[in-house]
Amino acid sequence: MPESEGEACTAQDFAALLDSLPGMVYRCRADRAWTLDYVSAGALELTGYRPDELLASERRAYAELIVPMDRRAVEAAVESAIAAGQSFTLEYRIRDRAGRTKQVWERGRLIRGQGTSAVLEGFITDISPLRRAEHDLHERLKELELLYEVSSIAGDESTLDEALWQIADRIPRGYSYPPEVAARIQLGNRLYTSPRFASDRCCQSAPINVEGRVAGVVEVCRIVDSDVPRERYFQREEQEMLHVIAGRIGALAERARIADALRSSERHARDLYERLPIATVVWQQRGDSFVLVDHNRAAFTLSDGRVPAWIGRSLDQLLPDRPDLADALRTCAGSEAPSRREIELAGVGGLPSIYVVSLGFVPPDLVLVHVLDVTRERHLERRFQEAQKMEVLGRMAAGVAHDFNNLLTVILSYTGMLEQSVAASRASGSEVADLAEIRNASERAAALTQQLLSFGRRDVVAPEIIDISAKTRELRGMLVRLLGEDRLLTCSLAGAPCPVRMGPGQLDQVLVNLVINARDATRAGGRVVITTARLEAGDDDGVHIDLPPGPRVVLTVRDDGSGMDEVTRARIFEPFFTTKPPGLGTGMGLSIVYGIVRQAGGAIVVDSHLGGGTTFRIYFPREEEVAPRRPSAAPAPQLRPPGGETVLLVEDSEQVRRLVLRVLAAAGYHVLAAADAAEALLLCERNGGAIDLLVTDLVMPWTTGASLAHRMSTRCPGLRVLFMSGSPERAMQAAAELDATASFIAKPFTGEALVGLVRRLLDGEPAAS
């Protein structure tokens, strides 16, 4: 490389180096303006001016940037250094282009010349951050000193009163005051005085500020009878020291206030912890185990007062058979994440208690555990699920009964016709017996469908108010005969009336079915106990039921028989479920009991264990009083013969439609038959609306019998309606939505019953069958 290129490259590198320095490199004349002949690029950051604006004082002379108050001292120092031929070091202030004041440090030297013709060069840098840091450090050291001295006066164990007495006593002895002085501190309405203090005109004082306001004063005076001249006592330094002491006292008072607030906050937090309605315990991790270290009042109550004796014991000792809980605590402590789980523990009487346990980690080694007893809620949820299942089964049973009733209607009606034919032809006794067997089987099937409707709560009854104690007393003789001589029946009935509202005969079915089940579950010599009791609003007999609050009546049937396991107990109310051998039970008894109880607005609770007998508790809402018995029904009026009225028959079942058509036509009525509502309306139009009676099934495709009756009533004034249905509940509701001209007949029915009801309805007597 040529030598000229090497020299050029070195000069460029040197210029770049100067421009990169954190400050300004300069060469200037020693005139009053300090005219700059060279300045590095750092001038822009230092002064806010570009180098070209400062060179030869083009835009601004550097001397003009120096704060006027500092300029004279700078000029004197530079002139002295030039005269002595020495370098110089200065600190002074400048104002940059933006008007900001900066503390700068300058190092310079004389190159050549003398006086104002001298040439200087040097380096100037901004030391404002350094000076601010030094100032902050100095202030911090002062604060630390004050904190140390306050700490030396009042340790952590000292109260504010004790600390202020110590300060008042140490001021005369320990703060460089002249002898024979005394001090007094007033803070609020309290006074703290050193010995022999007396008010004297020769004194110094300083205010005590707490939270930005004057809260007191500290005062130093000569003691009584002092011979020291007044001018020897207090100088400016002592006054400054007194202000420092007043500041320390204010800081001490503020610290005491904060400590009091902290103690109050701790007491409040502890009180909140103790009053939490949820049981809370605290476990401390010690190695691989967890030890119980604290608990609140709710935990004391939940544990029946046993939890204090568990303090200091590990979870493995308290629950050795539940390692999963220890694993849950370790997981919570390891992940520091909250968790929640539901556990079952053995409860009183062997029944499990269910708890929701919430865990939370508290650094460094604590696990906070909330324990909520949800036994009642979970039992209610299970009963609700059982009730939902039984409701679904009830709907299914009602649907089966509806379809089956159509078939039984046909069987019973045709059986009646055959019986009339056989009687008229004087057939053999075997034929009559065969028809009787068919009728008996059909009637038993009808009774079975009635049981299905009772289970599904679809049967219609007119409820009465009855006293279950009195009714049980009346039935006792029959129940004793049902049990037999080898079993004992005991009745313990409430002395006061136990009125409930339910259908007539329904309590008989409940008691008979429960007593029969108790008989089958007990051996010879077994015992069955029936009790009745009144519960007032708010009474709790320990059994969880999903009934609205209010006064209740409870009927209990208990036996000492074989009992049931959990699987069997969960299915006892299902229709057709039975544990009896084939041919000895239909599986409908308890299903009927369940349907009756729910229809009466009650609830049934079963408690049973293998080998421990079975207890049925039935809860009913209690009524106000027992209603008098209804008078016996008046004898039915004599029916008039048919008069040839027109009847419109609507039935989607072809078998039932042919049957009813044949029965009514044989009785002398003019019958128009339709399979659905559209055909029925067409027949009504063709007949000019001259329809006397509409006989319709309640449930049909695409519409309902009630909707058809509404539409036809506008076209046929005075039209009477007879609903046929296997669901009497819905039929009665539909009849009530019309007027007194509507009634219903429940399937299955016989031809005689249908003809009689049609006649009464046409004669103006609404009736239900």
Stockholm file with secondary structure:
# STOCKHOLM 1.0

chainA/1-769         MPESEGEACTAQDFAALLDSLPGMVYRCRADRAWTLDYVSAGALELTGYRPDELLASERRAYAELIVPMDRRAVEAAVESAIAAGQSFTLEYRIRDRAGRTKQVWERGRLIRGQGTSAVLEGFITDISPLRRAEHDLHERLKELELLYEVSSIAGDESTLDEALWQIADRIPRGYSYPPEVAARIQLGNRLYTSPRFASDRCCQSAPINVEGRVAGVVEVCRIVDSDVPRERYFQREEQEMLHVIAGRIGALAERARIADALRSSERHARDLYERLPIATVVWQQRGDSFVLVDHNRAAFTLSDGRVPAWIGRSLDQLLPDRPDLADALRTCAGSEAPSRREIELAGVGGLPSIYVVSLGFVPPDLVLVHVLDVTRERHLERRFQEAQKMEVLGRMAAGVAHDFNNLLTVILSYTGMLEQSVAASRASGSEVADLAEIRNASERAAALTQQLLSFGRRDVVAPEIIDISAKTRELRGMLVRLLGEDRLLTCSLAGAPCPVRMGPGQLDQVLVNLVINARDATRAGGRVVITTARLEAGDDDGVHIDLPPGPRVVLTVRDDGSGMDEVTRARIFEPFFTTKPPGLGTGMGLSIVYGIVRQAGGAIVVDSHLGGGTTFRIYFPREEEVAPRRPSAAPAPQLRPPGGETVLLVEDSEQVRRLVLRVLAAAGYHVLAAADAAEALLLCERNGGAIDLLVTDLVMPWTTGASLAHRMSTRCPGLRVLFMSGSPERAMQAAAELDATASFIAKPFTGEALVGLVRRLLDGEPAAS
#=GR chainA/1-769 SS CCHHHHHHHHHHHHHHHHHHSSSEEEEEESSTTCCEEEECTTHHHHHSSCHHHHBTTSSCCGGGGBCHHHHHHHHHHHHHHHHHTCCEEEEEEEECTTSCEEEEEEEEEEEECCGGGCEEEEEEEECHHHHHHHHHHHHHHHHHHHHHHHHHHSCTTCCHHHHHHHHHHHHHHHSCCCSSEEEEEEETTEEEECTTCCCCSSEEEEEEEETTEEEEEEEEEECTTCCSCGGGTCCHHHHHHHHHHHHHHHHHHHHHHHHHHHHHHHHHHHHHHHHCSSEEEEEEEETTEEEEEEECHHHHHHTTTCGGGGTTCBHHHHCTTCHHHHHHHHHHHHHCCCEEEEEEEECGGGCEEEEEEEEEEETTTEEEEEEEECHHHHHHHHHHHHHHHHHHHHHHHHHHHHHHHHHHHHHHHHHHHHHHHHHHHTCCHHHHHHHHHHHHHHHHHHHHHHHHHHHTTCSCCCCEEEEHHHHHHHHHHHHHHHHCTTSEEEEECCSSCCEEEECTTHHHHHHHHHHHHHHHHSCTTCEEEEEEEEECTTCCCSCCCCCCSSCEEEEEEEECSCCCCHHHHTTTTSTTCCCSCTTSCCSCHHHHHHHHHHHTTCEEEEEECTTSCEEEEEEEECCSSCCCCCCCCCCCCCCCCCCCCEEEEECSCHHHHHHHHHHHHHTTCEEEEESSHHHHHHHHHHTTTCCSEEEEESEETTEEHHHHHHHHHHHSTTCEEEEEESCHHHHHHHHHHSCTTEEEEESSCCHHHHHHHHHHHHTTCCCBC
#=GC SS_cons         CCHHHHHHHHHHHHHHHHHHSSSEEEEEESSTTCCEEEECTTHHHHHSSCHHHHBTTSSCCGGGGBCHHHHHHHHHHHHHHHHHTCCEEEEEEEECTTSCEEEEEEEEEEEECCGGGCEEEEEEEECHHHHHHHHHHHHHHHHHHHHHHHHHHSCTTCCHHHHHHHHHHHHHHHSCCCSSEEEEEEETTEEEECTTCCCCSSEEEEEEEETTEEEEEEEEEECTTCCSCGGGTCCHHHHHHHHHHHHHHHHHHHHHHHHHHHHHHHHHHHHHHHHCSSEEEEEEEETTEEEEEEECHHHHHHTTTCGGGGTTCBHHHHCTTCHHHHHHHHHHHHHCCCEEEEEEEECGGGCEEEEEEEEEEETTTEEEEEEEECHHHHHHHHHHHHHHHHHHHHHHHHHHHHHHHHHHHHHHHHHHHHHHHHHHHTCCHHHHHHHHHHHHHHHHHHHHHHHHHHHTTCSCCCCEEEEHHHHHHHHHHHHHHHHCTTSEEEEECCSSCCEEEECTTHHHHHHHHHHHHHHHHSCTTCEEEEEEEEECTTCCCSCCCCCCSSCEEEEEEEECSCCCCHHHHTTTTSTTCCCSCTTSCCSCHHHHHHHHHHHTTCEEEEEECTTSCEEEEEEEECCSSCCCCCCCCCCCCCCCCCCCCEEEEECSCHHHHHHHHHHHHHTTCEEEEESSHHHHHHHHHHTTTCCSEEEEESEETTEEHHHHHHHHHHHSTTCEEEEEESCHHHHHHHHHHSCTTEEEEESSCCHHHHHHHHHHHHTTCCCBC
//
